[in-house]
Amino acid sequence: MSHQRARTAALDDLLAAYRPGSAFLASGRGVLLGRGAAARTDRLADVGDLLRATTTEAPEVPDGPAAPAASRAPGGVPRGPLALGAIPFAPGAPARIVVPEEVVWAPPLSEAPPGDRGRGPLPGPWTMRAVPEPAAHVAGVERALKLMADAGEGELAKVVLARSLRLTGPGPVDVARLLRNLAWRDPAGFTFAMDLPTAGEGPRTLVGASPELLVAKRGGAVVSNPLAGSAPRSADPSKDQRRAVELLGSAKDRHEHAVVVEAVAEALRPYCRTLRVPEPELAGTATLWHLSTRITGELRDTDTPSAVLAAALHPTPAVCGTPTAAARAAIAAIEPFDRGFYTGAVGYTDAAGDGEWVVSIRCAEVSGDSLDLFAGGGIVPGSDPDAELAETSAKLRTLLLALGVNQPPPGTG
């Protein structure tokens, strides 16, 4: 039997308290920090057993008007012990799930007053190496298009191909500063830092700012918000608006988005007695426009854990392709690296089964003085290889800007 302490805290204290080795997740529901490990598992399916074997006391809540917003809105605070962590892209690969010894909960970042909050570039200089090189990524897209053209009808409709950047600095990466940069750049988004199994010497951390909610569950309500189809933002308001309108009207992007939405809806239907799938709309981040559909449903069984829903949905065609098995085989044949926890998911499940899981994109694996950054794009018949390269370059800018690296990623025109 393990034990987990729980308390609420002021927002500023919580973000400042993060250190590598702990777990951090910020969303519209609030900010969650987990310290220590009362129990661990490398299988998402074991989470329920771990939580049933964990005890916890009621969260410590400050009194009076200065109490944090989370304590004034109990519906936003996890109920009972919780487990949080990351699951990888590859099926059967070990996950990293922990029941923390201490859980601290704070209001959402968006409730904080404006300010730089300790943001700033990480010290350089940085060396940058693309894996694969830009020309090789373009060739990989062409290969994926040929695989789809040669396949029979319905055998391979979409493949998501990723590329990576290896950045190496003059000393150990300041993960806490990187996390603050990401968090305050987009306080309304999903920001995370998760401790990963070590690969050699020293700690390893998955850190990122994802725009995409895989699934959230509260009581009988469930929501998933897939994103697919994107266009780079522009500093020129007229160009930015034109790109948004073009994305919303793009037949290629609308088709790519519809494939993802249909797959997510089909995965949720067995668990839901009602499901609402509206028309797509635009969603913007600091660097990209996305096509977005917010799918909502009412669960048949309110005890269905969010971890079960996450396992049913992962991976969506937004990060893998469709059909899933054929797309995975194409990715394995074309991509020259192991994705690890990129395009997996990060999140939590509490003792009531409530929780939320976020697709781990716009992220990096940090180890020592280096970072591996990742970005991908969906390839469908009609995709333009050069445009796909430009899309991944735009996505990589999210973390490059957070780092304060002013040079564009290789392949940027």
SVG drawing of the C-alpha trace seen along z (x, -y; Angstrom):
<svg xmlns="http://www.w3.org/2000/svg" viewBox="-27 -43 57 48">
<polyline fill="none" stroke="black" stroke-width="0.4" points="0.0,0.0 1.4,-3.4 0.4,-6.9 0.1,-10.2 0.0,-13.6 -2.2,-16.2 -2.5,-20.0 -3.3,-23.2 -1.0,-26.1 -0.6,-29.5 0.1,-29.5 3.4,-31.3 4.7,-29.0 3.8,-25.9 5.6,-26.8 8.6,-28.0 8.7,-24.8 9.2,-22.5 12.5,-20.7 13.6,-18.0 12.6,-14.6 9.1,-15.7 6.0,-15.9 4.2,-19.0 1.0,-19.4 -0.8,-22.7 -4.2,-22.9 -7.4,-24.9 -8.5,-22.9 -5.4,-23.9 -1.8,-23.2 -0.6,-19.9 2.8,-19.1 3.8,-15.7 6.9,-15.0 8.6,-11.8 7.3,-8.3 5.1,-6.2 4.7,-3.7 5.6,-3.3 4.4,-1.2 5.4,-0.9 1.9,0.2 -1.1,-2.1 -3.4,0.8 -1.9,1.1 -3.0,-2.4 -6.3,-1.3 -4.6,1.3 -1.9,-1.2 -4.6,-3.8 -6.6,-1.2 -3.5,-0.4 -2.9,-4.1 -4.3,-6.1 -4.4,-9.9 -5.7,-12.5 -8.0,-15.4 -6.1,-18.2 -4.8,-20.9 -6.8,-24.1 -5.9,-27.6 -8.7,-29.5 -10.0,-33.0 -10.2,-35.2 -6.6,-34.5 -7.3,-30.8 -6.3,-29.7 -9.1,-29.4 -8.7,-25.6 -9.8,-25.4 -12.9,-27.5 -13.9,-25.2 -13.6,-21.6 -14.8,-20.3 -11.4,-21.2 -9.3,-19.3 -8.6,-15.6 -10.5,-13.3 -8.4,-11.0 -5.0,-9.7 -3.9,-10.1 -1.3,-8.7 0.4,-10.7 3.0,-10.3 3.7,-9.6 2.9,-6.8 5.1,-6.3 4.1,-6.2 5.1,-2.5 2.7,0.2 4.1,2.4 6.9,-0.1 7.3,-0.8 5.3,-3.8 6.4,-6.0 3.5,-6.3 4.0,-7.3 1.9,-7.7 3.6,-10.7 4.3,-10.9 3.0,-14.5 0.6,-16.2 0.1,-19.9 -2.7,-21.6 -3.0,-25.3 -5.4,-27.4 -4.9,-27.6 -2.0,-29.6 -4.6,-31.8 -5.7,-33.2 -2.3,-34.7 -1.7,-38.5 0.4,-39.3 4.2,-39.5 7.4,-37.9 7.4,-35.4 11.1,-34.6 11.0,-34.0 14.2,-34.3 16.5,-32.6 18.7,-29.7 22.4,-30.4 24.1,-29.4 25.7,-29.0 23.7,-26.0 24.7,-23.6 21.8,-22.2 21.6,-18.9 18.5,-17.8 17.4,-14.1 16.7,-13.5 18.2,-16.3 15.6,-18.5 16.1,-16.9 15.8,-13.4 12.5,-14.4 11.1,-15.6 12.2,-12.3 10.4,-10.5 7.2,-12.3 7.5,-11.3 8.0,-7.7 4.9,-7.8 2.9,-9.3 4.1,-6.4 3.1,-3.8 -0.4,-5.3 -0.6,-5.4 0.5,-1.7 -1.8,-0.5 -5.3,0.8 -8.3,-1.3 -8.5,-1.9 -5.2,-0.1 -3.2,-3.2 -5.0,-6.6 -2.7,-8.7 0.8,-8.6 2.2,-11.1 5.9,-11.7 8.1,-13.4 11.5,-15.0 13.8,-15.8 16.4,-18.5 19.3,-17.7 20.4,-20.9 23.5,-20.8 24.4,-23.7 27.5,-24.7 26.2,-23.1 23.2,-21.3 19.9,-22.5 17.9,-24.5 14.7,-22.5 12.9,-24.6 13.6,-27.8 12.4,-26.0 9.2,-25.0 8.5,-28.5 9.2,-29.9 6.6,-27.5 4.1,-28.0 4.0,-31.8 4.2,-31.9 0.7,-30.3 -0.9,-30.2 -4.2,-28.8 -2.5,-25.8 -1.2,-22.4 2.3,-22.6 4.1,-19.6 7.3,-18.2 7.6,-14.5 10.5,-12.5 11.5,-9.7 13.5,-6.5 17.2,-7.3 19.2,-6.4 22.8,-6.4 23.9,-8.9 21.8,-11.6 18.0,-12.4 15.9,-12.7 12.8,-14.9 9.9,-15.2 9.0,-18.9 6.5,-20.6 3.5,-22.8 0.9,-20.8 -2.2,-22.3 -4.1,-19.0 -6.3,-17.3 -6.5,-13.5 -9.2,-13.1 -10.6,-14.5 -13.1,-12.9 -15.1,-14.4 -17.9,-12.3 -20.0,-11.2 -18.7,-13.9 -16.0,-13.2 -14.3,-15.5 -11.7,-15.1 -10.3,-17.9 -8.4,-16.5 -6.4,-18.8 -5.3,-18.1 -4.6,-20.4 -2.4,-23.5 -1.0,-26.6 1.8,-28.9 0.9,-32.2 2.1,-35.5 3.1,-38.7 1.2,-40.6 -2.5,-40.7 -3.8,-40.6 -1.6,-37.7 -2.5,-35.9 -6.2,-36.2 -5.8,-35.1 -3.9,-32.0 -6.6,-31.1 -9.4,-31.5 -7.4,-29.4 -6.9,-26.7 -10.6,-26.6 -11.5,-26.2 -8.7,-23.8 -10.1,-20.6 -6.9,-18.7 -6.7,-19.9 -10.5,-19.4 -10.1,-15.8 -7.1,-15.2 -9.0,-16.6 -12.2,-14.6 -10.2,-11.3 -8.9,-12.1 -12.3,-13.2 -14.0,-10.1 -11.5,-7.8 -11.7,-9.6 -15.5,-9.5 -15.5,-5.8 -13.2,-5.0 -15.4,-6.9 -18.8,-5.6 -18.6,-2.2 -18.1,-4.1 -20.7,-6.8 -24.5,-6.9 -24.5,-10.3 -21.7,-11.9 -21.7,-15.3 -19.3,-15.9 -19.6,-19.5 -18.1,-21.1 -14.4,-22.0 -13.3,-25.5 -10.1,-27.4 -7.8,-27.2 -4.7,-29.3 -1.4,-29.0 1.5,-31.5 2.9,-29.9 0.2,-28.0 -3.5,-27.9 -5.1,-24.5 -8.4,-22.9 -10.1,-21.8 -13.1,-19.8 -14.3,-19.6 -16.0,-16.2 -18.2,-15.9 -20.0,-12.9 -21.9,-11.3 -20.4,-8.1 -22.5,-4.9 -20.6,-4.0 -19.5,-7.0 -16.8,-4.8 -14.9,-4.4 -11.3,-5.7 -9.8,-8.4 -6.7,-6.1 -8.9,-3.5 -10.3,-6.2 -6.7,-7.4 -5.6,-3.8 -8.7,-3.4 -7.9,-6.6 -4.1,-6.4 -2.7,-6.8 -5.1,-8.9 -4.6,-9.4 -3.4,-12.9 -0.1,-11.5 0.1,-8.1 -2.1,-7.8 -4.8,-5.4 -5.3,-2.5 -3.2,-2.4 -1.2,0.8 -0.3,-0.2 0.6,-3.7 2.8,-2.4 4.6,-0.1 5.2,-3.0 6.6,-5.2 8.9,-2.4 10.2,-2.1 10.7,-5.8 11.6,-7.6 15.3,-7.3 14.7,-7.5 12.7,-6.1 10.0,-8.5 10.1,-7.5 7.5,-9.5 6.9,-12.0 3.3,-11.5 2.5,-9.5 0.4,-11.2 0.9,-12.8 -1.7,-13.1 -3.3,-11.9 -6.1,-9.7 -7.4,-10.1 -9.1,-7.5 -12.6,-8.4 -11.3,-7.8 -11.4,-11.5 -8.4,-13.1 -7.1,-14.4 -4.5,-13.2 -2.7,-15.4 -1.1,-14.4 2.7,-14.8 3.5,-17.1 5.5,-20.4 7.9,-18.7 11.5,-17.8 13.4,-15.2 16.1,-16.8 19.2,-15.0 22.3,-16.8 23.4,-19.5 21.2,-18.4 17.6,-18.5 15.8,-16.4 13.0,-18.4 10.3,-16.8 7.6,-17.9 5.5,-16.0 2.8,-16.4 0.0,-14.4 0.7,-13.0 -2.4,-12.3 -2.8,-11.9 -2.2,-15.3 0.3,-16.5 3.1,-18.6 6.5,-17.4 8.0,-20.9 4.9,-22.3 5.1,-19.4 8.8,-20.3 7.7,-23.9 4.9,-22.8 7.3,-20.8 9.7,-23.8 6.9,-26.1 6.0,-23.6 9.6,-23.3 9.7,-27.1 7.5,-26.7 10.3,-25.2 13.1,-27.1 11.4,-30.4 11.0,-29.1 14.7,-28.4 15.5,-31.8 17.3,-30.3 16.9,-32.8 18.2,-30.8 15.5,-29.0 15.4,-25.2 17.1,-23.6 14.7,-23.5 13.0,-26.9 12.7,-29.0"/>
</svg>
